[in-house]
Amino acid sequence: MSDGAFRVLMALIYHARFKTGETFVSQRSIAKLLQFGVKAARGKTKRVDENGEPVNHGRLSVARVMTEGEAVVLVVLVLLTGPLAYLPEAALAAVVFLIAVGLIDVTGMRRILAIRRRESVIALLTAAAVVVLGVEYGLALAIAASIVDHLRHSYSPLNSVLVKSPAGHWRPIPVAPGARTEEGLVIYRFGTSLYYANASRLVEDIAALVGHGSPLRWMVIDCAAIGDVDYTASAVLVKVAEHAHQHHVHLVLSCVLGPVRQQLDRYGISDALGQDAYFDTPGQALEAFHSTER
């Protein structure tokens, strides 16, 4: 088939499938299009004999009209146009999938699982949420889970009682009823910032230390890990000071950060404890306790 006839044939197929809204070209339509191509080929290529007389073409078969490449193009246009319409989206999806697979750090996930199981649960939950719900909802869920995990840590801080090691260095021991740094003294370290959710933990620890064990004369609250005190926690500190006074225990603070000291001044806690109730280090508080025992 000549190039001109083939282009006309392809144009007719395109018109039948897309311009008229047909989703399937019947065999009868294909036959008509092929007959048109044969006629176009006959009109385009006239043959003459040695005397210059035209030669009758007779019947011209499709195999003689078309080349193999033209036949492939025809089959694709007629039968595979619909399925091939999804090829760009499928190719893009494959590219995105390969990029996403490359972003998954399996080694890192295994390391988190071996070291921090709770964080690995958050990571797996986030990955599943991104796949099922989408990126935006997955990130929102990850942020919410991280906040809950952070609150869990601050709600249950690692509080301790400081004691001297044989080498003379401070070391923490768990808070237990009646625990003492030495006879008559306990240096208690609160493990995080004080706020409404964990202030009750401070009350429980103070009650366990004051109400049990040998008579207590001094209690030092080491504030090295306290970076903030909210209003509710300040009210709790006032009650703690009152509870210590009722049990004839002298309450002092050590390692108070500058911003926290300003907060305590505004809350009125400094006035309740006295300006001499602040020490720079637990060691200074220990020396002050020893000086009162002489």
ZAVO-229135 format. One line per 10 residues: number of its first residue (from 0); their letters; for each residue z, y, x of N, C-alpha, C. Coordinates in steps of 0.2 Angstrom, whole numbers. Last residue first. Layout:
BEGIN
NUM	A	Z:Y:X:Z:Y:X:Z:Y:X  ... $
//
This chain:
BEGIN
293	RETSHFAELA	565:104:134:570:104:140:577:108:138  557:104:124:562:98:124:567:99:130  548:114:125:553:115:120:559:109:120  540:109:135:545:115:137:550:116:131  533:99:129:538:97:134:543:103:135  525:108:121:530:103:118:535:101:123  517:114:131:522:118:126:527:114:123  510:103:136:515:106:140:520:111:136  503:100:124:507:95:127:513:98:131  495:111:124:499:110:118:505:105:120 $
283	QGPTDFYADQ	488:109:135:492:115:135:497:114:129  480:98:132:485:98:138:490:104:137  472:101:122:478:97:120:483:97:126  468:119:124:467:112:125:473:108:123  472:131:119:465:130:121:463:123:122  481:133:104:481:131:111:474:130:113  490:142:92:484:140:94:484:139:102  502:147:87:501:140:85:494:138:87  506:160:88:507:156:93:506:148:92  503:166:75:498:167:80:499:163:87 $
273	GLADSIGYRD	506:155:61:509:159:67:504:160:72  503:148:50:505:144:55:508:149:61  500:159:41:504:154:39:507:150:45  490:166:48:497:169:46:502:164:44  480:157:48:483:159:55:490:162:53  477:156:35:480:150:38:483:152:45  469:165:29:476:166:29:480:161:32  455:165:29:459:161:24:466:162:24  453:173:40:451:175:34:455:172:28  457:164:51:461:171:50:459:173:43 $
263	LQQRVPGLVC	448:154:49:455:152:48:459:159:47  437:160:53:437:158:46:445:157:45  440:163:67:439:168:62:439:166:55  440:149:71:446:154:71:446:160:67  427:146:70:432:143:66:438:147:65  421:154:80:419:155:73:424:152:68  428:148:92:429:155:89:427:157:82  436:132:89:431:136:91:431:143:88  451:126:96:448:129:90:442:134:92  460:118:104:452:118:104:449:120:98 $
253	SLVLHVHHQH	473:115:92:470:115:99:463:115:98  487:120:82:480:118:83:478:119:90  503:114:75:499:118:79:492:116:79  518:112:66:511:111:66:507:116:70  533:104:67:529:110:69:522:108:70  541:97:54:537:96:59:533:102:61  550:96:43:552:99:49:548:97:55  544:92:31:546:86:35:549:89:42  540:104:27:545:101:23:548:95:26  530:107:36:536:111:36:541:107:32 $
243	AHEAVKVLVA	520:98:32:523:97:38:529:101:39  516:103:19:519:96:20:523:95:26  511:116:23:517:115:19:521:108:19  500:111:30:505:115:34:512:115:30  493:105:20:495:101:25:501:105:29  490:116:12:495:111:9:498:106:15  481:123:20:488:126:18:493:121:16  471:113:21:475:115:27:482:118:25  466:115:7:470:108:10:474:109:16  461:127:8:466:126:4:470:120:5 $
233	SATYDVDGIA	450:124:17:456:129:19:462:128:15  443:115:10:446:113:15:452:117:18  437:125:1:442:119:-2:446:116:4  430:133:9:435:136:6:440:130:3  426:124:25:424:128:19:431:130:15  424:126:42:429:124:37:428:128:31  415:120:56:416:124:50:421:121:45  417:111:67:412:117:67:412:122:61  427:101:75:427:105:69:423:111:70  430:95:87:424:92:83:423:96:76 $
223	ACDIVMWRLP	442:101:91:436:101:95:429:99:92  454:102:86:448:104:82:442:105:86  469:93:84:463:95:89:457:96:85  484:97:79:477:95:76:472:97:81  499:91:83:494:95:85:487:92:82  516:91:78:509:88:76:504:93:79  532:88:83:526:92:84:520:88:81  542:78:78:544:85:79:538:90:80  545:63:70:540:67:73:542:75:73  554:48:72:554:55:70:549:59:73 $
213	SGHGVLAAID	543:34:71:548:37:74:548:45:72  534:28:56:536:28:63:542:32:65  528:39:43:529:33:46:531:33:54  524:52:39:528:48:35:530:41:37  514:57:48:521:60:47:526:56:44  504:48:47:507:49:53:514:52:53  500:48:33:502:42:37:505:43:43  498:62:31:503:58:28:505:52:31  486:63:39:493:67:41:499:64:37  477:55:32:479:53:39:486:57:41 $
203	EVLRSANAYY	476:61:20:479:54:20:481:53:27  471:74:23:478:73:20:481:66:21  459:70:28:464:74:32:471:73:30  453:65:17:454:61:22:459:64:27  451:76:9:456:71:7:458:66:13  440:82:15:447:85:16:453:81:14  428:78:13:432:74:18:439:77:19  422:87:4:421:79:3:426:75:7  425:100:7:428:97:1:428:90:1  426:100:25:424:102:19:426:98:13 $
193	LSTGFRYIVL	426:101:42:430:100:37:427:104:30  416:92:54:418:98:51:422:97:44  425:78:63:419:82:60:421:88:57  436:71:66:430:70:69:424:74:67  452:77:72:448:76:66:440:76:69  465:71:81:458:74:82:454:72:75  482:74:85:477:71:80:470:74:80  495:70:94:489:74:94:483:71:90  512:69:91:506:66:89:500:71:90  529:67:97:522:71:97:516:67:95 $
183	GEETRAGPAV	540:59:98:540:65:94:534:69:94  533:50:112:539:51:107:540:58:104  516:53:111:522:51:114:528:52:110  507:50:101:504:52:107:510:50:113  509:38:88:511:43:92:508:44:99  507:31:72:505:31:79:507:38:82  511:29:59:517:30:64:514:30:71  497:21:53:503:24:51:508:24:57  483:26:64:487:21:61:494:24:59  468:30:71:473:32:67:477:27:63 $
173	PIPRWHGAPS	463:22:87:462:23:79:469:26:76  463:33:101:465:27:98:464:28:90  455:41:115:457:41:108:459:34:106  462:48:130:458:43:127:460:42:119  464:59:144:465:58:137:460:52:134  471:53:159:466:55:155:467:54:148  480:46:168:482:53:166:476:56:162  479:33:170:476:38:175:477:45:174  484:27:159:488:27:165:485:31:170  480:40:146:478:34:149:483:33:156 $
163	KVLVSNLPSY	488:47:132:486:48:139:485:41:142  479:49:116:485:47:120:483:47:128  475:55:100:474:56:108:480:54:111  469:47:86:475:50:90:474:50:97  455:51:76:458:47:81:465:51:83  441:49:65:446:52:67:450:48:72  426:48:61:429:44:66:435:48:69  423:52:43:423:54:51:427:49:55  416:50:30:421:45:34:420:47:41  408:61:27:413:59:22:418:54:25 $
153	SHRLHDVISA	399:61:37:404:66:37:409:65:32  391:49:34:395:50:41:400:55:40  387:52:22:391:46:22:395:47:29  379:63:24:385:64:20:389:58:21  368:56:31:372:61:34:379:63:31  363:49:20:366:45:26:370:50:30  359:59:12:364:54:10:367:51:15  349:64:20:354:68:18:360:64:16  340:53:21:343:56:27:349:60:25  336:52:7:339:47:10:343:49:17 $
143	AIALALGYEV	329:65:6:335:63:2:339:58:5  319:63:15:323:68:16:330:67:12  312:52:9:315:51:16:320:57:17  308:57:-3:313:52:-3:316:51:4  299:67:2:304:69:-2:310:64:-2  289:58:8:293:62:12:299:65:9  285:52:-4:288:48:2:292:52:6  279:62:-11:285:59:-14:288:55:-8  268:65:-2:273:70:-4:280:67:-6  261:52:0:264:56:5:270:61:3 $
133	GLVVVAAATL	264:39:-13:260:45:-9:264:48:-4  270:28:-18:270:34:-22:266:40:-19  267:17:-9:267:16:-16:266:23:-20  267:22:4:261:18:2:261:18:-6  279:30:4:272:33:6:266:29:3  288:20:1:287:25:-3:280:29:-2  287:12:13:285:9:7:284:15:1  292:22:22:285:19:23:283:16:16  305:24:18:300:29:18:293:27:18  311:11:19:310:14:13:305:19:12 $
123	LAIVSERRRI	310:10:33:306:5:29:305:8:22  319:20:37:312:21:39:308:16:35  331:16:31:328:22:28:321:23:30  333:4:38:332:4:31:329:10:28  335:10:51:329:6:50:327:5:42  347:16:49:341:20:50:335:16:49  355:4:48:354:9:42:348:14:43  353:-2:61:351:-5:55:350:0:49  350:2:76:353:6:70:350:3:63  345:-8:84:350:-3:86:354:0:80 $
113	ALIRRMGTVD	335:-16:78:340:-19:83:346:-15:84  328:-6:71:331:-12:67:337:-15:72  323:1:82:328:4:77:331:-1:73  314:-9:87:320:-6:91:325:-3:87  305:-11:77:310:-16:79:315:-14:83  299:2:76:303:0:71:308:-6:73  293:2:89:299:7:88:303:5:82  284:-8:87:289:-9:92:295:-4:91  276:-2:77:280:-8:76:285:-9:81  271:12:71:274:10:78:279:4:76 $
103	ILGVAILFVV	257:17:63:263:12:62:265:10:69  245:23:66:251:27:66:258:23:65  235:13:64:237:15:71:243:20:72  235:13:51:238:7:54:240:9:61  229:25:48:236:24:46:239:18:50  216:23:54:220:28:56:228:27:55  212:13:45:213:11:52:217:16:56  211:20:33:216:14:34:217:12:41  202:29:36:208:31:34:213:26:35  191:21:37:192:25:42:200:27:42 $
93	AALAAEPLYA	190:15:24:191:11:30:193:15:36  188:26:16:194:22:15:195:18:21  175:29:21:180:34:22:187:30:21  168:18:16:168:19:23:174:24:25  170:19:2:173:13:5:173:14:13  163:31:0:170:31:-2:174:25:2  150:27:3:153:32:7:161:32:6  147:16:-6:148:15:1:151:21:5  145:17:-20:152:17:-18:153:16:-10  131:16:-21:134:22:-22:142:23:-20 $
83	LPGTLLVLVV	128:3:-19:128:7:-13:131:14:-14  128:-2:-32:134:-4:-28:134:0:-22  116:5:-37:123:6:-40:129:4:-35  106:0:-29:107:8:-29:115:9:-32  101:-12:-29:107:-11:-25:109:-4:-25  88:-14:-36:94:-18:-38:101:-16:-35  79:-3:-33:79:-6:-40:86:-10:-41  81:0:-19:81:5:-24:82:2:-32  80:-13:-13:86:-9:-13:87:-4:-18  67:-16:-16:72:-20:-19:79:-17:-19 $
73	LVVAEGETMV	60:-6:-9:59:-7:-16:65:-11:-20  64:-9:4:66:-2:1:65:-3:-7  57:-21:5:65:-21:6:67:-14:3  44:-18:4:47:-22:-1:55:-22:-1  42:-10:15:42:-7:8:45:-11:3  43:-20:25:48:-14:24:48:-11:18  32:-28:22:39:-31:22:44:-25:21  20:-19:12:22:-22:19:29:-24:17  10:-22:-2:16:-20:1:17:-23:8  -2:-28:-6:-1:-21:-7:4:-18:-2 $
63	RAVSLRGHNV	-2:-41:-3:-7:-37:1:-5:-30:0  8:-45:-12:9:-46:-5:5:-42:-1  2:-42:-25:8:-37:-22:9:-39:-15  -16:-43:-24:-9:-46:-25:-4:-41:-22  -29:-39:-33:-26:-37:-27:-18:-39:-28  -44:-44:-40:-37:-44:-40:-34:-43:-34  -58:-34:-35:-55:-40:-38:-48:-39:-39  -66:-24:-28:-59:-27:-25:-57:-33:-28  -83:-24:-24:-78:-24:-29:-71:-28:-26  -89:-11:-13:-87:-18:-14:-82:-19:-19 $
53	PEGNEDVRKT	-103:0:-14:-96:-2:-14:-95:-9:-16  -115:0:-1:-114:-1:-8:-106:-3:-8  -120:1:12:-117:6:10:-115:6:2  -124:-11:18:-129:-7:15:-126:0:12  -113:-18:22:-117:-15:27:-123:-11:24  -101:-11:9:-104:-17:13:-108:-13:18  -85:-3:7:-92:-3:6:-95:-9:11  -69:1:-1:-73:-3:4:-80:-3:2  -57:14:-3:-63:11:-5:-67:7:0  -41:17:-6:-45:14:0:-51:10:-3 $
43	KGRAAKVGFQ	-36:23:-17:-35:27:-11:-40:24:-5  -38:15:-28:-42:21:-28:-41:25:-21  -30:4:-24:-37:3:-24:-41:10:-24  -17:10:-24:-20:8:-17:-28:7:-18  -16:13:-37:-16:18:-33:-19:16:-26  -16:0:-42:-22:4:-44:-22:10:-39  -4:-4:-37:-10:-8:-35:-16:-3:-36  5:4:-43:4:5:-35:-2:1:-33  4:0:-56:2:7:-54:1:8:-46  9:-12:-54:2:-12:-56:0:-5:-55 $
33	LLKAISRQSV	22:-9:-51:18:-12:-46:11:-12:-48  26:-3:-63:26:1:-57:22:-2:-52  25:-14:-72:21:-8:-73:20:-4:-67  35:-22:-66:28:-24:-66:23:-19:-67  46:-14:-69:45:-16:-62:37:-18:-61  47:-15:-83:46:-9:-79:43:-9:-72  49:-29:-84:43:-26:-87:41:-19:-83  62:-30:-78:56:-33:-75:50:-30:-77  71:-14:-80:69:-20:-82:63:-23:-78  83:-6:-71:76:-6:-72:74:-13:-74 $
23	FTEGTKFRAH	98:1:-77:95:-5:-75:87:-4:-76  103:13:-81:106:10:-75:103:3:-73  95:28:-85:95:21:-85:99:18:-79  93:42:-85:100:39:-86:100:32:-87  82:48:-81:82:46:-88:89:43:-90  85:50:-68:83:56:-72:83:54:-79  88:38:-62:93:43:-62:91:49:-67  78:27:-64:85:26:-64:90:32:-64  66:33:-66:68:28:-71:75:27:-71  65:41:-54:65:44:-61:68:40:-66 $
13	YILAMLVRFA	65:31:-45:70:36:-45:71:39:-51  52:25:-48:59:21:-49:65:26:-49  44:36:-45:44:33:-52:51:29:-53  46:37:-32:48:42:-36:48:40:-43  40:25:-27:47:26:-26:50:32:-31  27:27:-31:30:22:-34:38:23:-33  24:38:-23:23:39:-30:27:34:-33  25:32:-10:29:37:-12:29:39:-19  14:23:-11:21:20:-10:26:26:-12  3:31:-11:5:27:-17:12:24:-17 $
3	GDSM	4:37:2:5:41:-4:6:37:-10  3:26:10:10:30:10:10:34:4  -4:11:2:-4:17:6:2:21:6  0:-6:4:0:0:0:0:6:4 $
//
